[in-house]
Amino acid sequence: MRRFIVAGTLLGVLVLTTGTTAAWADEPLHENSSGSGVNTSSAGEVCDFSYSQSYTFAANDIIFGDPDDPDRVITQFEIQVTHTNLDTGFALTEDDHFVITFDAADAQVKVAGNLWHVRGVDGKIVLVSSGLLITNDETGERVKVTPAINPDFAAVICPLLGGQPAG
C-alpha cells in the first residue's frame, strides 16, 4: 500500500511540473533599484520659501509581459525624505511605503499605501496619509482619490514647514 502512495505522489508531482512548464517560461521579470538625490526650489516655485528635499529610495519592480512595453508593472516602493525650509532651517523627515501598479489595459497608475508618514525633529508624527490614488497614465486625470490623501504636494508640505504653497 505504501508503495502506491509514494508512486502516486511522484506521479502527481510529475504531472504538475510538466503541465506548468509553459507558465515558467512566462514568469514576470523582477528588477530592484535604489537611488538618492536632492531637489531644491527657490521661493515661489513650490512654496513661498526656498525648499529642499533630499531622498533615498528602494524599489522592487515586478514586470509582466515585454519589459520594453509591459502589460503590467507592480512596484513596491520605499522612500526616506528630508524636507527642509531653507529660509528657516526647519526640517521634517518622512518614511513611506507604498505600491505603484501600472496596467496598460486600462492605462491607469494606482498608488496605494502609506504616502505620507512625516515626523518632526523630536520624532513625533506630524502627518500620516494613507489610501489610494488612481490616475490615467495618458491624460494625467485623477480617476480616484480616497479621502485621506491630498494629491497636492505643495498644499501638504509647505504649511508643515511653516509657509504656504507658491501662488
C-alpha positions as CSV (number, residue, x, y, z in Angstrom):
1,M,0.0,0.0,0.0
2,R,2.8,2.4,0.9
3,R,4.4,1.9,-2.5
4,F,1.3,3.0,-4.3
5,I,1.0,6.2,-2.2
6,V,4.6,7.1,-2.9
7,A,4.3,6.3,-6.6
8,G,1.0,8.2,-6.8
9,T,2.6,11.2,-5.1
10,L,5.6,11.2,-7.5
11,L,3.3,10.8,-10.5
12,G,1.2,13.7,-9.2
13,V,4.3,15.9,-8.9
14,L,5.5,15.0,-12.4
15,V,2.1,15.8,-13.9
16,L,2.0,19.1,-12.1
17,T,5.5,20.1,-13.1
18,T,5.2,19.1,-16.7
19,G,1.8,20.8,-17.0
20,T,3.2,24.1,-15.9
21,T,6.4,24.3,-18.0
22,A,4.9,27.0,-20.3
23,A,3.9,29.1,-17.2
24,W,7.5,29.0,-16.0
25,A,8.6,30.5,-19.4
26,D,6.3,33.4,-18.9
27,E,7.3,34.3,-15.4
28,P,7.5,38.0,-14.6
29,L,10.8,39.8,-14.6
30,H,12.0,41.1,-11.2
31,E,14.2,44.2,-11.0
32,N,15.5,46.1,-8.0
33,S,16.7,49.6,-8.0
34,S,17.7,52.3,-5.5
35,G,18.9,55.8,-5.5
36,S,19.2,59.1,-3.8
37,G,19.2,62.8,-4.7
38,V,18.4,66.3,-3.8
39,N,15.7,68.6,-5.3
40,T,15.9,72.3,-4.5
41,S,13.5,75.1,-5.4
42,S,13.6,78.8,-5.0
43,A,10.9,80.7,-3.1
44,G,7.8,80.9,-5.3
45,E,8.4,77.7,-7.2
46,V,6.9,75.1,-4.7
47,C,6.4,77.1,-1.5
48,D,6.7,80.8,-0.5
49,F,10.1,79.9,0.9
50,S,13.2,78.2,-0.6
51,Y,12.7,74.5,-0.3
52,S,14.9,71.4,-0.4
53,Q,14.1,67.8,-0.5
54,S,16.8,65.1,-0.1
55,Y,15.8,61.5,-0.5
56,T,16.8,57.8,-0.8
57,F,14.6,55.1,-2.2
58,A,14.5,51.4,-2.9
59,A,12.1,49.9,-5.5
60,N,11.3,46.3,-6.4
61,D,9.6,46.0,-9.8
62,I,7.7,43.0,-11.0
63,I,7.2,43.3,-14.8
64,F,4.7,41.3,-16.7
65,G,4.9,40.9,-20.5
66,D,7.6,42.5,-22.7
67,P,10.0,44.6,-20.4
68,D,10.1,47.3,-23.2
69,D,6.4,47.5,-23.4
70,P,4.9,45.8,-20.3
71,D,1.3,44.8,-19.8
72,R,1.6,45.4,-16.1
73,V,4.2,46.6,-13.6
74,I,3.9,46.4,-9.9
75,T,6.5,48.4,-7.9
76,Q,7.0,48.0,-4.1
77,F,8.5,51.4,-3.2
78,E,10.2,52.7,0.0
79,I,11.4,56.2,0.3
80,Q,13.0,58.3,3.0
81,V,12.9,62.1,2.6
82,T,14.1,65.1,4.5
83,H,12.1,68.2,3.7
84,T,13.8,71.5,4.6
85,N,12.6,75.1,4.7
86,L,15.9,76.7,3.6
87,D,14.9,80.1,4.8
88,T,14.5,78.9,8.5
89,G,16.4,75.6,8.5
90,F,13.4,73.8,9.9
91,A,13.2,70.2,8.6
92,L,10.9,67.2,8.7
93,T,11.6,63.6,7.9
94,E,9.4,61.2,6.0
95,D,9.4,57.4,5.7
96,D,6.9,56.0,3.2
97,H,6.0,52.5,2.0
98,F,3.6,52.0,-0.9
99,V,2.8,50.1,-4.1
100,I,2.6,51.5,-7.6
101,T,0.7,49.5,-10.2
102,F,0.6,50.3,-13.9
103,D,-1.9,48.5,-16.1
104,A,-1.5,49.0,-19.8
105,A,-5.0,47.6,-20.5
106,D,-6.8,50.5,-18.8
107,A,-3.8,53.0,-18.9
108,Q,-4.0,53.5,-15.2
109,V,-1.5,54.1,-12.5
110,K,-2.6,53.1,-9.0
111,V,-0.7,54.2,-5.9
112,A,-1.7,52.5,-2.7
113,G,-0.3,52.6,0.8
114,N,1.3,55.0,3.2
115,L,2.0,58.1,1.0
116,W,2.9,60.5,3.8
117,H,4.5,59.4,7.2
118,V,6.1,62.6,8.4
119,R,7.9,63.2,11.7
120,G,9.2,66.4,13.4
121,V,12.7,66.9,14.7
122,D,11.5,65.5,18.1
123,G,10.5,62.2,16.3
124,K,6.8,62.8,16.8
125,I,4.4,62.1,14.0
126,V,3.3,65.2,12.2
127,L,1.3,63.7,9.4
128,V,0.1,60.3,8.2
129,S,-1.8,59.9,5.0
130,S,-2.6,56.5,3.5
131,G,-5.0,55.4,0.9
132,L,-5.4,55.0,-2.9
133,L,-4.7,57.4,-5.8
134,I,-5.6,56.3,-9.3
135,T,-4.6,58.4,-12.4
136,N,-5.0,57.9,-16.1
137,D,-1.5,57.4,-17.4
138,E,-2.2,59.0,-20.8
139,T,-4.1,62.1,-19.6
140,G,-2.9,62.6,-16.1
141,E,-6.6,62.8,-15.0
142,R,-7.3,61.7,-11.4
143,V,-9.7,58.7,-11.6
144,K,-10.0,58.1,-7.9
145,V,-8.6,59.7,-4.7
146,T,-9.5,58.3,-1.3
147,P,-10.4,60.9,1.3
148,A,-7.2,60.6,3.4
149,I,-5.0,61.6,0.5
150,N,-4.3,65.1,-0.7
151,P,-2.5,64.8,-4.1
152,D,-1.5,68.5,-4.0
153,F,2.1,68.2,-2.8
154,A,2.7,71.8,-2.0
155,A,-0.6,72.1,-0.1
156,V,0.6,69.4,2.2
157,I,4.3,70.1,2.7
158,C,4.5,73.9,2.7
159,P,2.3,74.5,5.7
160,L,4.1,71.8,7.7
161,L,7.3,73.6,7.1
162,G,5.9,77.0,8.2
163,G,4.8,78.5,4.9
164,Q,2.3,78.4,2.2
165,P,2.2,76.9,-1.3
166,A,3.6,79.2,-4.1
167,G,0.9,81.1,-5.7
